[in-house]
């Protein structure tokens, strides 16, 4: 028993004295990385202090970038975020196997334009006519959807609330409002061709 104990002790000493396996994590940055940002200020959630809209791209190349649009209140609280692949935002559908270089090269222009959101009011949104089964049935040429039923949609539209709209794809947009009941940003409508 003494020999077994001594052998176990010796093995544990040897095991503890071995150097731990080395793992290294190294951040790399190359000239091909795509880390870009554009910001814009808007009056949306408050009339006394502007919100900040930030459009950001991150990826190994701009053709492979993921883009996010984040809206923050003046105090830094997040209000809304939207994200997608840059290739999808530029062309819709699945990203192409090879993005044309001229599209990838326009990342700065895209981010600046994307951050420059439109703020109107809910009265600028289309009416959901009585008797129409969906909002789209009330509008010619565009497809509209809303998470609200007709009564709630028309009630919010009549309140003339600030309505912030941004591109949500190559041919679609989303509009959000500050919901007066919850005081949270809420999707009001999505529309596109």
Steps between C-alpha positions, in 0.01 A plus 500: 500500500788730583653433159168578324465822696859602421446424130179708492676786679790488255263503201307797637825693563618429146163599354496824696853589404434475125445834335140566413417479131537841344203650323529829328235729371629764270303783350605568145437799293579521135440759236219279367296530823176693475427689822320821413244725670273790411279695741213742473291682760120511486213623710293191565453377857523844661450855383761631746804286414597337169533126455803355323472262206812293437555290188789258544672243279724220623655214308821354360425698181223746416350245262468263798389762751208482735331841538302629796288808553465601864289782639589628846335764716704804603593330830635195312206266560441273200169559325521275194743291300483335160764275344559313175776402261623787283459284189133441585441871562652581161339236285236314694473125528795281585845660489673438167804273497706795377385856566601741224792712627327827409216421744735405783700820438193713568473402868567853633235644272252228603556552874468879474178468303359228729566700818319799348159360593170667419286637783146592409177446691255215513250715307732463201435124498226365275147468629371149567160542344190357664410166349853425374621165633862619527688826481640393161144477364471876567811597303572467129845390380666435837483213746441607861485301821449603859492309829189696598136434421317765299353681802835525683686599183253780420501617864881531497498660156253766619726595795755656262792330678859529376559215256862403428549306174813322374602258227448138603611347172572593142131565432340520843477738794383489859348779705506508880321717754536566871193315623308742724375216724831318560743788433705251298594512132259281305476391139213689336525382140718317250462583133660433167452422135 
